[in-house]
Amino acid sequence: MSATDFRQTVEDGDRTVLVWDWGVRVFHWSLVLCVGVCACTGFLAAPNWLNFHLAAGIAIAALVVFRLVWGWTGSEYARFSSSAVKASALRQHFSDIVRGRRIRHLGHNQAGALMFYALLAVLILLIISGVMALGGAVKQGPLAFALSFAAGRTAREIHELLLFGLLALIAAHWAGVAFESWRLRENLVRAMFTGRKSDGAASSQPPASARPAEAATIVLGIAAIAVPGVIALSQVPAKGVPTEPLHSAYLKECGDCHFAYPPSLAAIATWKAVMDGLADHFGENASLDPARAASIRDWLTANASERWDARAANMLRRVNAADPQRITATPGWTRVHEDIPDSVFKSKAVGAKGACKACHRDAETARFDPQGIAIPKEAQP
């Protein structure tokens, strides 16, 4: 009989057979590690841990590509042909469980095969949604040139839902492994480390051998096309992110007293109110020559947040009606900084809520990338 159709009633015996080859085992445990890193950095870590999240995500993408290739070139039980799911066979498998029939498969049983494909599908969707979220919401990666912030934010929400779905599948997978290990009296976790499972008294035809050279050729070919393409696309300017330098007059008149906010951080109405109220600029007289003030006003309103699609422009566009001129009073700014104690802003290392450069290394570019966040050590509580 073929390995695909092999089913055996459990019998005691010392014989073992290699079922899970090195490719399957490396993929499995590497995936466990990378998914763990992604989950921790996505749900628990600070935003400036994004690079660790991205590194783990890239590793997952590489592992999935390898597993897809290995599904055609690996040994017998690594191949998709040995894990085919059929409705009739799936019903029979659950019927065997209900009736207490301890039937085992050397490779995946029908429930295990279904779980394998479900996990693989969710991982692929996570990779796609993650790249889209990175491109649209964070304005990084190969899709940053094409996706809007709104599209990226939607992709991020889908990405988070998919991660919850993945964790649910993993929990179900663990439960299934524990149940089958108990039901069949075989340590399936150990089998994924050693690759070997009990063969009992059964014999089968020699399993198909792996073709690692062919797999390596295919994987390297994919990498040779994908990696340069991703790098090239990532270097294309991101959609809706400011690139122009600050107005020289604005930089001099405003930057001499405080951080010169890039105009994309506030809406047109905010900049008009600020420029029209220079005579009482947050308690001080900051009046300018009318012509100079008009030039700065025109530049600020022409480059206000409505023109741009960057993350900060979208988050800070909505003003606080009670304090419409203050960027640090906007709902977006308040929400992002709500976990930071006031003592951090009052410290000498920061100085004020509006001292963006103290914690954001790229504040002058108006990008405010998560990786650029670094609260000074002397300011940390």
Secondary structure as UniProt FT lines:
FT   TURN            3..5
FT   STRAND          8..9
FT   STRAND          16..18
FT   HELIX           22..43
FT   HELIX           47..49
FT   HELIX           50..73
FT   HELIX           76..78
FT   HELIX           80..83
FT   HELIX           87..98
FT   TURN            99..100
FT   STRAND          103..104
FT   HELIX           110..136
FT   TURN            142..146
FT   HELIX           149..184
FT   HELIX           188..194
FT   STRAND          196..198
FT   TURN            200..201
FT   HELIX           212..234
FT   TURN            239..240
FT   HELIX           248..255
FT   TURN            256..257
FT   HELIX           263..265
FT   HELIX           268..276
FT   HELIX           278..280
FT   TURN            282..283
FT   HELIX           290..302
FT   HELIX           305..307
FT   HELIX           311..316
FT   TURN            321..322
FT   TURN            324..325
FT   HELIX           327..329
FT   HELIX           331..336
FT   TURN            337..339
FT   HELIX           342..346
FT   TURN            348..350
FT   TURN            353..354
FT   HELIX           356..358
FT   TURN            361..362
FT   HELIX           363..365
FT   HELIX           370..372
FT   HELIX           377..379
//
